[in-house]
Amino acid sequence: MATWTVKSQTDDLARALEIVGDQRAEGYTVWIENESGEVVDEGTLETDKSVATKRIFPEWFPEWLEGPLFISAFIILGLIVLYLLGLWVDR
């Protein structure tokens, strides 16, 4: 018997819980995952409590700098790759 994986994304918590309820009513095994792929406890979602997430950076690092830091890191990495590619082409 084949196993199928179906994924759906939504930012609306009520819609996510509705989808899970509908799928379970049809007999499917369903769960909710967060952005990092970890299974989220639905009991905490239904009571409207916040879900604990794990930060990548230490607590002293400002949260508003995380996005620009990643963007600038990818830009710098791209420039380094282009530089190394230029050195390889000039050989």
Backbone torsions as a table, in degrees:
resi	resn	phi	psi	omega
1	MET	NA	134.3	-178.6
2	ALA	-77.7	147.3	175.7
3	THR	-108.5	129.7	-177.9
4	TRP	-113.6	141.5	175.8
5	THR	-118.2	124.0	178.9
6	VAL	-121.5	129.0	-179.3
7	LYS	-118.6	146.2	177.9
8	SER	-139.1	142.3	179.5
9	GLN	-119.5	139.5	174.5
10	THR	-155.5	150.1	175.6
11	ASP	-96.3	-5.9	-178.2
12	ASP	-93.7	114.8	-177.2
13	LEU	-63.8	-41.6	-179.4
14	ALA	-62.6	-40.1	178.8
15	ARG	-65.9	-40.3	179.1
16	ALA	-62.7	-44.1	178.8
17	LEU	-67.0	-33.6	177.3
18	GLU	-66.6	-43.1	178.5
19	ILE	-61.8	-43.9	180.0
20	VAL	-62.7	-43.1	179.7
21	GLY	-63.5	-42.4	179.1
22	ASP	-64.0	-42.6	-178.9
23	GLN	-67.1	-39.1	178.2
24	ARG	-67.0	-34.6	178.5
25	ALA	-64.9	-27.7	178.3
26	GLU	-86.6	-2.9	174.6
27	GLY	98.6	10.8	-179.6
28	TYR	-90.1	155.8	173.4
29	THR	-90.2	118.6	-171.7
30	VAL	-132.2	146.8	173.7
31	TRP	-147.7	165.7	179.0
32	ILE	-111.1	132.9	177.7
33	GLU	-114.6	152.9	173.8
34	ASN	-89.2	-171.9	-175.4
35	GLU	-62.1	-28.5	-178.2
36	SER	-92.0	5.0	175.8
37	GLY	88.5	8.4	178.8
38	GLU	-89.1	142.3	-179.1
39	VAL	-70.9	134.7	-178.1
40	VAL	-102.2	138.5	177.5
41	ASP	-70.9	118.2	-176.5
42	GLU	-71.1	-22.9	178.4
43	GLY	-63.5	-38.8	178.3
44	THR	-73.2	-29.3	177.6
45	LEU	-70.3	-39.4	-177.4
46	GLU	-70.8	-27.4	179.0
47	THR	-86.3	5.8	176.5
48	ASP	66.6	24.3	175.3
49	LYS	-87.4	155.2	178.4
50	SER	-74.6	148.6	180.0
51	VAL	-93.4	130.1	-178.9
52	ALA	-68.7	131.0	176.1
53	THR	-120.3	156.2	-178.5
54	LYS	-100.9	125.6	179.5
55	ARG	-81.9	147.1	179.0
56	ILE	-79.4	-41.2	-177.5
57	PHE	-92.0	160.7	177.4
58	PRO	-65.6	165.4	-176.0
59	GLU	-63.2	-29.2	-177.2
60	TRP	-75.5	-14.6	-179.0
61	PHE	-80.1	127.8	-178.2
62	PRO	-63.7	134.4	-176.4
63	GLU	-66.3	-32.1	-177.3
64	TRP	-71.5	-12.3	178.8
65	LEU	-91.1	-10.9	-175.2
66	GLU	-63.1	-45.5	-179.4
67	GLY	-62.7	-54.4	179.1
68	PRO	-60.7	-31.5	178.9
69	LEU	-64.9	-44.4	178.8
70	PHE	-65.7	-41.7	179.9
71	ILE	-62.4	-47.1	-179.9
72	SER	-66.6	-33.6	178.0
73	ALA	-64.9	-41.1	178.4
74	PHE	-68.2	-35.9	177.3
75	ILE	-65.2	-45.9	179.2
76	ILE	-63.3	-42.3	177.5
77	LEU	-61.7	-40.6	177.4
78	GLY	-63.4	-40.8	177.9
79	LEU	-64.8	-38.5	178.2
80	ILE	-64.7	-42.5	178.9
81	VAL	-63.3	-43.3	177.9
82	LEU	-62.9	-39.6	177.7
83	TYR	-62.3	-46.3	179.8
84	LEU	-66.3	-36.2	176.6
85	LEU	-65.1	-39.2	176.6
86	GLY	-64.0	-40.8	177.0
87	LEU	-63.4	-38.6	-178.8
88	TRP	-69.0	-38.9	-179.7
89	VAL	-69.0	-36.8	-177.7
90	ASP	-71.9	-11.4	-178.3
91	ARG	-60.9	NA	NA
